[in-house]
Amino acid sequence: MNLNQVTIPSLNVEKSVAFYKTLGLNLIVFTHSKYARFACPDGESTFSIHEVEELPQGPGVTVYFEEEFLDKCVEKLQEKGITFNQLPKDMPWLWREAHLNDPDGNCIILYYAGKNRKDPPWKLK
């Protein structure tokens, strides 16, 4: 099994499209203002947005995008006007993370984990 597609809700797909293009995703489908799909710049995964009348309640969606050169990426995004809730920080689980929100409040985490994503020191044997 391979996770290769994630879809998130949005109240304004066109506004979200602009945001995710700024993050560096490549828009591949946008036939109307209710749905858009992106190809991630690395790998084979796709990411899409669909219009909803109401966002889910509670903590909502968290999406992680891995970026090897995280600090430089965050710097470039800040220059483009992207605001971060947390600048790159080393986390206790051995990932370096930067946190931000998309226009709908979905939590986006840009991170770099390297081998620790699938092979942390506490991995089950």
DSSP file (Angstrom, degrees, kcal/mol; ACC not computed):
  #  RESIDUE AA STRUCTURE BP1 BP2  ACC     N-H-->O    O-->H-N    N-H-->O    O-->H-N    TCO  KAPPA ALPHA  PHI   PSI    X-CA   Y-CA   Z-CA
    1    1 A M              0   0    0      0, 0.0     2,-0.4     0, 0.0     0, 0.0   0.000 360.0 360.0 360.0 140.7    0.0    0.0    0.0
    2    2 A N        -     0   0    0      0, 0.0     2,-0.7     0, 0.0     0, 0.0  -0.986 360.0-140.8-134.8 122.2    1.3    3.5   -0.9
    3    3 A L        +     0   0    0     -2,-0.4     3,-0.1     1,-0.2    42,-0.1  -0.734  41.6 148.4 -79.8 115.5   -0.2    6.8    0.3
    4    4 A N        +     0   0    0     -2,-0.7    42,-2.9     1,-0.3     2,-0.3   0.400  51.9  48.5-131.9   1.2    0.1    9.0   -2.7
    5    5 A Q  E     +a   46   0A   0     40,-0.2     2,-0.4     2,-0.0    -1,-0.3  -0.982  50.6 179.2-148.6 132.2   -2.9   11.4   -2.5
    6    6 A V  E     -a   47   0A   0     40,-1.1    42,-2.9    -2,-0.3     2,-0.4  -0.996   9.4-163.0-130.3 137.8   -4.2   13.7    0.2
    7    7 A T  E     -a   48   0A   0     -2,-0.4    42,-0.2    40,-0.2    30,-0.1  -0.978   6.0-169.2-122.1 135.1   -7.2   16.0   -0.1
    8    8 A I  E     -a   49   0A   0     40,-2.3    42,-2.3    -2,-0.4     2,-0.2  -0.869  23.4-110.7-120.4 156.6   -8.0   18.9    2.3
    9    9 A P  E     -a   50   0A   0      0, 0.0     2,-0.3     0, 0.0    42,-0.2  -0.510  33.1-178.2 -84.1 153.5  -11.1   21.0    2.6
   10   10 A S  E     -a   51   0A   0     40,-1.7    42,-2.4    -2,-0.2     3,-0.3  -0.993  31.6-153.6-150.0 143.4  -11.2   24.7    1.7
   11   11 A L  S    S+     0   0    0     -2,-0.3     2,-0.3     1,-0.3    -1,-0.1   0.699 101.6  28.3 -82.8 -22.2  -13.8   27.5    1.8
   12   12 A N     >  -     0   0    0      1,-0.1     4,-2.0    38,-0.1    -1,-0.3  -0.775  65.6-178.0-143.2  92.3  -12.0   29.3   -1.0
   13   13 A V  H  > S+     0   0    0     20,-0.5     4,-2.8    -2,-0.3     5,-0.2   0.885  83.9  55.6 -61.0 -41.8  -10.1   27.0   -3.4
   14   14 A E  H  > S+     0   0    0     19,-0.3     4,-1.8     1,-0.2    -1,-0.2   0.904 109.0  47.0 -61.6 -40.8   -8.8   29.8   -5.5
   15   15 A K  H  > S+     0   0    0      1,-0.2     4,-1.7     2,-0.2    -1,-0.2   0.901 113.6  49.0 -65.1 -40.9   -7.2   31.5   -2.5
   16   16 A S  H  X S+     0   0    0     -4,-2.0     4,-2.8     2,-0.2     5,-0.3   0.869 105.5  57.7 -67.1 -36.8   -5.7   28.2   -1.4
   17   17 A V  H  X S+     0   0    0     -4,-2.8     4,-2.3     1,-0.2     5,-0.2   0.934 106.4  49.0 -58.3 -46.6   -4.3   27.5   -4.9
   18   18 A A  H  X S+     0   0    0     -4,-1.8     4,-1.9     1,-0.2    -1,-0.2   0.913 112.0  49.8 -59.9 -42.6   -2.4   30.7   -4.7
   19   19 A F  H  X S+     0   0    0     -4,-1.7     4,-1.6     1,-0.2    -2,-0.2   0.944 112.7  44.5 -61.5 -50.3   -1.0   29.8   -1.3
   20   20 A Y  H  X>S+     0   0    0     -4,-2.8     5,-2.2     1,-0.2     4,-0.8   0.808 110.2  55.1 -71.2 -28.6    0.1   26.3   -2.3
   21   21 A K  H ><5S+     0   0    0     -4,-2.3     3,-0.7    -5,-0.3    -1,-0.2   0.902 106.5  52.4 -65.5 -39.5    1.7   27.5   -5.5
   22   22 A T  H 3<5S+     0   0    0     -4,-1.9    -2,-0.2     1,-0.2    -1,-0.2   0.871 104.0  56.6 -62.5 -36.3    3.7   29.9   -3.3
   23   23 A L  H 3<5S-     0   0    0     -4,-1.6    -1,-0.2    -5,-0.1    -2,-0.2   0.729 126.9-102.7 -67.2 -20.2    4.8   27.0   -1.2
   24   24 A G  T <<5S+     0   0    0     -4,-0.8    -3,-0.2    -3,-0.7     2,-0.1   0.493  71.6 142.9 113.5   5.0    6.1   25.4   -4.4
   25   25 A L      < -     0   0    0     -5,-2.2     2,-0.7    15,-0.1    -1,-0.3  -0.493  50.5-122.1 -76.2 151.3    3.5   22.8   -5.4
   26   26 A N  E     -B   39   0A   0     13,-2.5    13,-2.8    -2,-0.1     2,-0.3  -0.846  18.5-134.2-100.6 113.8    2.8   22.4   -9.1
   27   27 A L  E     +B   38   0A   0     -2,-0.7    11,-0.3    11,-0.2     3,-0.1  -0.493  35.9 160.8 -67.1 122.9   -0.8   22.9  -10.1
   28   28 A I  E     +     0   0A   0      9,-3.1     2,-0.4    -2,-0.3    10,-0.2   0.595  62.3  35.4-119.3 -19.4   -1.9   20.1  -12.5
   29   29 A V  E     +B   37   0A   0      8,-1.9     8,-2.3     1,-0.0    -1,-0.3  -0.982  52.2 141.8-139.7 126.9   -5.7   20.2  -12.3
   30   30 A F  E     +     0   0A   0     -2,-0.4     6,-0.1     6,-0.2     3,-0.1  -0.470  10.1 150.7-159.4  80.0   -8.0   23.2  -11.9
   31   31 A T  E    S-     0   0A   0      4,-0.3     2,-0.3     1,-0.2     5,-0.1   0.684  73.7  -2.4 -90.2 -19.4  -11.1   22.8  -14.0
   32   32 A H  E >  S-B   35   0A   0      3,-0.7     3,-1.3     0, 0.0    -1,-0.2  -0.951  82.7 -91.1-161.2 171.9  -13.4   24.9  -11.8
   33   33 A S  T 3  S+     0   0    0     -2,-0.3   -20,-0.5     1,-0.2   -19,-0.3   0.376 113.1  66.5 -77.5   7.5  -13.2   26.9   -8.6
   34   34 A K  T 3  S+     0   0    0      1,-0.2    17,-2.7   -21,-0.1     2,-0.3   0.533 105.0  28.3-104.2  -7.1  -14.3   23.9   -6.5
   35   35 A Y  E <   +BC  32  50A   0     -3,-1.3    -3,-0.7    15,-0.2     2,-0.3  -0.983  54.1 172.1-157.0 139.8  -11.3   21.6   -6.9
   36   36 A A  E     - C   0  49A   0     13,-2.0    13,-2.5    -2,-0.3     2,-0.4  -0.993  11.5-159.6-145.8 147.5   -7.6   21.7   -7.6
   37   37 A R  E     -BC  29  48A   0     -8,-2.3    -9,-3.1    -2,-0.3    -8,-1.9  -0.987   7.0-165.6-131.2 141.8   -4.8   19.1   -7.6
   38   38 A F  E     -BC  27  47A   0      9,-3.2     9,-2.0    -2,-0.4     2,-0.5  -0.875  16.7-136.1-120.6 152.2   -1.1   19.6   -7.3
   39   39 A A  E     -BC  26  46A   0    -13,-2.8   -13,-2.5    -2,-0.3     7,-0.2  -0.918  31.0-120.6-100.6 136.4    1.9   17.4   -8.0
   40   40 A C        -     0   0    0      5,-2.3   -15,-0.1    -2,-0.5   -16,-0.0  -0.542  19.8-123.8 -73.0 144.1    4.6   17.6   -5.2
   41   41 A P  S    S+     0   0    0      0, 0.0     2,-0.4     0, 0.0    -1,-0.1   0.773  96.9  42.6 -63.6 -25.6    7.9   18.8   -6.6
   42   42 A D  S    S-     0   0    0      3,-0.0     3,-0.4     0, 0.0    -2,-0.1  -0.947 112.3  -0.2-120.3 142.9    9.7   15.7   -5.3
   43   43 A G  S    S-     0   0    0     -2,-0.4     0, 0.0     1,-0.2     0, 0.0  -0.301  92.8 -71.4  80.3-165.5    8.4   12.1   -5.5
   44   44 A E  S    S+     0   0    0     -5,-0.1    -1,-0.2     2,-0.1   -40,-0.0   0.353  83.6 122.7-112.7   2.7    5.1   10.9   -7.0
   45   45 A S        -     0   0    0     -3,-0.4    -5,-2.3    -6,-0.1     2,-0.3  -0.302  42.9-155.4 -72.0 150.8    2.5   12.2   -4.4
   46   46 A T  E     -aC   5  39A   0    -42,-2.9   -40,-1.1    -7,-0.2     2,-0.4  -0.869   2.5-160.0-121.3 161.1   -0.3   14.5   -5.3
   47   47 A F  E     -aC   6  38A   0     -9,-2.0    -9,-3.2    -2,-0.3     2,-0.3  -0.999  11.9-172.3-142.4 130.8   -2.2   16.9   -3.1
   48   48 A S  E     -aC   7  37A   0    -42,-2.9   -40,-2.3    -2,-0.4     2,-0.4  -0.876  15.5-150.2-132.1 164.6   -5.7   18.3   -3.7
   49   49 A I  E     -aC   8  36A   0    -13,-2.5   -13,-2.0    -2,-0.3     2,-0.4  -0.991  13.0-170.4-129.2 133.3   -8.1   20.9   -2.3
   50   50 A H  E     -aC   9  35A   0    -42,-2.3   -40,-1.7    -2,-0.4   -15,-0.2  -0.982  26.9-111.3-128.2 145.2  -11.9   20.6   -2.6
   51   51 A E  E     -a   10   0A   0    -17,-2.7     2,-0.3    -2,-0.4   -40,-0.2  -0.466  34.9-179.1 -73.4 137.3  -14.5   23.3   -1.7
   52   52 A V        -     0   0    0    -42,-2.4     3,-0.1    -2,-0.2    -1,-0.0  -0.922  32.8-134.7-129.1 158.0  -16.7   22.8    1.3
   53   53 A E  S    S+     0   0    0     -2,-0.3     2,-0.3     1,-0.3    -1,-0.1   0.758  95.0  20.4 -80.9 -25.8  -19.5   24.9    2.7
   54   54 A E  S    S-     0   0    0    -44,-0.1    -1,-0.3    -3,-0.0     3,-0.1  -0.997  79.7-123.9-146.3 136.6  -18.1   24.5    6.2
   55   55 A L        -     0   0    0     -2,-0.3     5,-0.0    -3,-0.1   -45,-0.0  -0.484  42.4 -93.5 -76.9 150.8  -14.7   23.5    7.6
   56   56 A P        -     0   0    0      0, 0.0     2,-0.2     0, 0.0    -1,-0.1  -0.270  41.9-120.2 -59.9 150.0  -14.5   20.5   10.0
   57   57 A Q  S    S+     0   0    0     -3,-0.1     3,-0.5     3,-0.1    -3,-0.0  -0.518  71.7  30.9 -87.5 159.9  -14.7   21.3   13.7
   58   58 A G  S    S-     0   0    0      1,-0.2     0, 0.0    -2,-0.2     0, 0.0  -0.518 120.1 -21.7  92.3-160.0  -11.9   20.5   16.1
   59   59 A P  S    S-     0   0    0      0, 0.0    48,-0.2     0, 0.0    -1,-0.2   0.719  85.6-168.0 -64.6 -21.1   -8.2   20.3   15.5
   60   60 A G        -     0   0    0     -3,-0.5     2,-0.3    46,-0.1    46,-0.1  -0.308  34.0 -14.6  75.0-151.9   -8.7   19.8   11.8
   61   61 A V        -     0   0    0     -5,-0.1    46,-2.3   -52,-0.1     2,-0.4  -0.689  46.2-168.3 -98.7 140.4   -6.1   18.7    9.3
   62   62 A T  E     -d  107   0B   0     -2,-0.3     2,-0.4    44,-0.2    46,-0.2  -0.997   9.1-171.7-124.6 126.6   -2.3   18.6    9.6
   63   63 A V  E     -d  108   0B   0     44,-2.6    46,-3.0    -2,-0.4     2,-0.5  -0.969   7.7-154.4-121.2 132.6   -0.3   18.1    6.5
   64   64 A Y  E     -d  109   0B   0     -2,-0.4     2,-0.5    44,-0.2    46,-0.2  -0.898   8.0-173.1-106.9 131.2    3.5   17.5    6.5
   65   65 A F  E     -d  110   0B   0     44,-2.6    46,-2.1    -2,-0.5     2,-0.4  -0.991  19.8-139.1-120.6 122.4    5.7   18.3    3.5
   66   66 A E  E     +d  111   0B   0     -2,-0.5     2,-0.4    44,-0.2    46,-0.2  -0.656  22.4 178.3 -86.3 135.8    9.3   17.2    3.8
   67   67 A E    >   -     0   0    0     44,-3.2     3,-0.8    -2,-0.4     4,-0.1  -0.966  21.3-155.4-138.7 116.4   12.0   19.6    2.6
   68   68 A E  T 3  S+     0   0    0     -2,-0.4     2,-0.8     1,-0.3     3,-0.2   0.885  97.6  44.8 -60.7 -40.8   15.7   18.7    2.9
   69   69 A F  T 3> S+     0   0    0      1,-0.2     4,-2.4     2,-0.1    -1,-0.3  -0.464  76.1 158.1-102.2  60.5   16.9   22.3    3.0
   70   70 A L  H <>  +     0   0    0     -2,-0.8     4,-2.8    -3,-0.8     5,-0.2   0.880  65.5  49.8 -55.6 -51.2   14.2   23.4    5.4
   71   71 A D  H  > S+     0   0    0      1,-0.2     4,-2.2    -3,-0.2    -1,-0.2   0.905 113.8  45.6 -60.7 -42.9   15.8   26.6    6.8
   72   72 A K  H  > S+     0   0    0      2,-0.2     4,-2.3     1,-0.2    -1,-0.2   0.899 112.5  52.0 -66.0 -41.2   16.6   28.0    3.3
   73   73 A C  H  X S+     0   0    0     -4,-2.4     4,-2.4     2,-0.2    -2,-0.2   0.928 109.9  48.4 -60.6 -46.4   13.1   27.1    2.1
   74   74 A V  H  X S+     0   0    0     -4,-2.8     4,-2.6     1,-0.2    -1,-0.2   0.913 109.7  53.1 -61.7 -43.0   11.5   28.9    5.1
   75   75 A E  H  X S+     0   0    0     -4,-2.2     4,-1.8    -5,-0.2    -1,-0.2   0.929 110.5  46.7 -56.8 -47.3   13.7   31.9    4.4
   76   76 A K  H  X S+     0   0    0     -4,-2.3     4,-0.9     1,-0.2    -1,-0.2   0.888 112.0  50.6 -64.4 -40.0   12.6   32.1    0.8
   77   77 A L  H  <>S+     0   0    0     -4,-2.4     5,-2.5     1,-0.2     3,-0.4   0.884 107.5  53.2 -67.5 -37.7    8.9   31.7    1.7
   78   78 A Q  H ><5S+     0   0    0     -4,-2.6     3,-1.7     1,-0.2    -1,-0.2   0.896 104.6  55.7 -61.9 -39.3    9.1   34.5    4.3
   79   79 A E  H 3<5S+     0   0    0     -4,-1.8    -1,-0.2     1,-0.3    -2,-0.2   0.785 105.6  53.2 -62.4 -26.4   10.6   36.7    1.5
   80   80 A K  T 3<5S-     0   0    0     -4,-0.9    -1,-0.3    -3,-0.4    -2,-0.2   0.374 128.8 -98.3 -89.5   3.6    7.4   35.9   -0.5
   81   81 A G  T < 5S+     0   0    0     -3,-1.7     2,-0.3     1,-0.3    -3,-0.2   0.520  72.2 148.1  95.8   6.1    5.2   37.0    2.4
   82   82 A I      < -     0   0    0     -5,-2.5     2,-0.4    -6,-0.1    -1,-0.3  -0.609  36.7-145.6 -76.6 132.2    4.4   33.6    4.0
   83   83 A T        -     0   0    0     -2,-0.3    18,-0.5    18,-0.2     2,-0.4  -0.833   9.2-153.0-101.7 135.5    4.0   33.9    7.8
   84   84 A F        -     0   0    0     -2,-0.4    16,-0.3    16,-0.1     3,-0.2  -0.847  17.3-157.6-108.8 143.2    5.1   31.1   10.1
   85   85 A N  S    S+     0   0    0     14,-2.4     2,-0.4    -2,-0.4    15,-0.2   0.744  93.0  18.9 -82.8 -28.6    3.7   30.2   13.6
   86   86 A Q  E    S-E   99   0B   0     13,-1.8    13,-1.9     3,-0.0    -1,-0.3  -0.963  77.9-141.7-144.1 123.6    7.0   28.4   14.4
   87   87 A L  E     -     0   0B   0     -2,-0.4    10,-0.2    11,-0.2    12,-0.1  -0.354  58.4 -54.4 -75.6 165.9   10.3   28.9   12.6
   88   88 A P  E    S+     0   0B   0      0, 0.0     2,-0.3     0, 0.0    10,-0.2  -0.122  71.1 171.0 -48.7 129.2   12.5   25.8   12.0
   89   89 A K  E     -E   97   0B   0      8,-1.7     8,-2.5    -3,-0.1     2,-0.4  -0.999  37.5-115.7-145.1 137.6   13.1   24.1   15.3
   90   90 A D  E     -E   96   0B   0     -2,-0.3     6,-0.2     6,-0.2     0, 0.0  -0.633  36.9-152.0 -74.7 127.4   14.7   20.8   16.3
   91   91 A M    >   -     0   0    0      4,-3.2     3,-1.8    -2,-0.4     4,-0.2  -0.648  24.8-113.0-101.9 157.8   12.0   18.6   17.9
   92   92 A P  T 3  S+     0   0    0      0, 0.0    -1,-0.1     0, 0.0    -2,-0.0   0.740 115.4  63.2 -60.8 -22.5   12.5   15.9   20.6
   93   93 A W  T 3  S-     0   0    0      2,-0.1     3,-0.1    27,-0.0    -3,-0.0   0.211 122.2-105.3 -89.7  16.8   11.4   13.2   18.0
   94   94 A L  S <  S+     0   0    0     -3,-1.8     2,-0.3     1,-0.3    22,-0.2   0.703  82.7 120.5  72.2  24.8   14.5   14.2   15.9
   95   95 A W        -     0   0    0     -4,-0.2    -4,-3.2    21,-0.1     2,-0.5  -0.881  58.6-136.7-110.4 149.9   12.7   16.1   13.2
   96   96 A R  E     -EF  90 112B   0     16,-2.5    16,-2.2    -2,-0.3     2,-0.3  -0.946  35.0-174.5-103.2 125.2   13.3   19.8   12.4
   97   97 A E  E     -EF  89 111B   0     -8,-2.5    -8,-1.7    -2,-0.5     2,-0.4  -0.924  27.4-169.6-130.7 146.2    9.9   21.5   11.9
   98   98 A A  E     - F   0 110B   0     12,-2.8    12,-2.4    -2,-0.3     2,-0.4  -0.995  22.2-151.2-125.7 136.3    8.5   24.9   10.8
   99   99 A H  E     +EF  86 109B   0    -13,-1.9   -14,-2.4    -2,-0.4   -13,-1.8  -0.863  24.7 149.1-115.0 143.2    4.7   25.4   11.3
  100  100 A L  E     - F   0 108B   0      8,-2.3     8,-3.1    -2,-0.4     2,-0.4  -0.940  34.5-120.2-154.2 173.2    2.2   27.6    9.4
  101  101 A N  E     - F   0 107B   0    -18,-0.5     6,-0.2    -2,-0.3   -18,-0.2  -0.949  18.5-132.5-122.3 145.3   -1.4   27.7    8.5
  102  102 A D    >   -     0   0    0      4,-2.2     3,-2.3    -2,-0.4   -86,-0.1  -0.292  47.5 -84.2 -81.5 178.0   -3.0   27.7    5.1
  103  103 A P  T 3  S+     0   0    0      0, 0.0    -1,-0.1     0, 0.0   -87,-0.1   0.727 131.7  50.2 -59.4 -21.2   -5.8   30.3    4.3
  104  104 A D  T 3  S-     0   0    0    -95,-0.1     3,-0.1     2,-0.1   -49,-0.0   0.386 121.4-104.6 -96.6   3.5   -8.4   27.9    5.8
  105  105 A G    <   +     0   0    0     -3,-2.3     2,-0.1     1,-0.3     3,-0.0   0.460  67.4 152.6  89.1   0.4   -6.5   27.3    9.0
  106  106 A N        -     0   0    0    -97,-0.1    -4,-2.2     1,-0.1     2,-0.5  -0.432  51.1-114.0 -62.7 138.7   -5.2   23.8    8.1
  107  107 A C  E     -dF  62 101B   0    -46,-2.3   -44,-2.6   -48,-0.2     2,-0.5  -0.638  33.3-169.0 -79.7 124.6   -2.0   23.2    9.9
  108  108 A I  E     -dF  63 100B   0     -8,-3.1    -8,-2.3    -2,-0.5     2,-0.5  -0.963   1.8-167.4-115.4 128.5    1.0   22.8    7.5
  109  109 A I  E     -dF  64  99B   0    -46,-3.0   -44,-2.6    -2,-0.5     2,-0.5  -0.967   6.0-163.4-119.7 119.1    4.3   21.5    8.8
  110  110 A L  E     +dF  65  98B   0    -12,-2.4   -12,-2.8    -2,-0.5     2,-0.3  -0.864  31.7 158.5 -93.8 131.8    7.4   21.8    6.7
  111  111 A Y  E     -dF  66  97B   0    -46,-2.1   -44,-3.2    -2,-0.5     2,-0.4  -0.931  40.4-143.5-148.9 166.7   10.0   19.5    8.1
  112  112 A Y  E     + F   0  96B   0    -16,-2.2   -16,-2.5    -2,-0.3   -44,-0.1  -0.966  27.6 154.5-136.6 125.2   13.1   17.5    7.6
  113  113 A A    >   -     0   0    0     -2,-0.4     3,-1.9   -18,-0.2     4,-0.1   0.578  20.8-174.8-120.0 -21.7   13.5   14.1    9.3
  114  114 A G  G >  S-     0   0    0      1,-0.3     3,-1.4     2,-0.2     4,-0.4  -0.323  74.8 -11.2  56.4-136.8   15.9   12.3    7.0
  115  115 A K  G >> S+     0   0    0      1,-0.3     4,-2.1     2,-0.2     3,-0.5   0.718 128.1  74.5 -67.4 -20.4   16.4    8.7    8.2
  116  116 A N  G <4 S+     0   0    0     -3,-1.9    -1,-0.3     1,-0.2    -2,-0.2   0.641  80.8  71.1 -71.6 -12.6   14.5    9.4   11.4
  117  117 A R  G <4 S+     0   0    0     -3,-1.4    -1,-0.2     2,-0.2    -2,-0.2   0.945 121.5  10.7 -66.0 -46.2   11.1    9.5    9.7
  118  118 A K  T <4 S+     0   0    0     -3,-0.5    -2,-0.2    -4,-0.4    -1,-0.2   0.534 138.4  40.4-109.0  -9.6   11.1    5.8    9.1
  119  119 A D     <  +     0   0    0     -4,-2.1    -2,-0.2    -5,-0.1    -1,-0.2  -0.366  69.1 163.8-139.8  58.6   14.0    4.7   11.2
  120  120 A P    >   -     0   0    0      0, 0.0     3,-2.1     0, 0.0   -26,-0.1  -0.342  54.3-104.5 -72.0 161.2   14.1    6.6   14.5
  121  121 A P  T 3  S+     0   0    0      0, 0.0    -5,-0.0     0, 0.0     0, 0.0   0.761 122.3  51.9 -57.4 -24.8   16.2    5.1   17.4
  122  122 A W  T 3  S+     0   0    0      2,-0.0     3,-0.1     3,-0.0    -3,-0.0   0.182  79.7 142.5 -98.3  16.9   13.0    3.9   19.1
  123  123 A K    <   -     0   0    0     -3,-2.1     2,-0.1     1,-0.1    -4,-0.0  -0.268  58.7-105.6 -58.1 140.5   11.7    2.1   16.0
  124  124 A L              0   0    0      1,-0.1    -1,-0.1     0, 0.0    -2,-0.0  -0.395 360.0 360.0 -65.4 144.2    9.9   -1.2   16.8
  125  125 A K              0   0    0     -3,-0.1    -1,-0.1    -2,-0.1    -2,-0.1   0.432 360.0 360.0 -91.6 360.0   11.9   -4.3   15.8
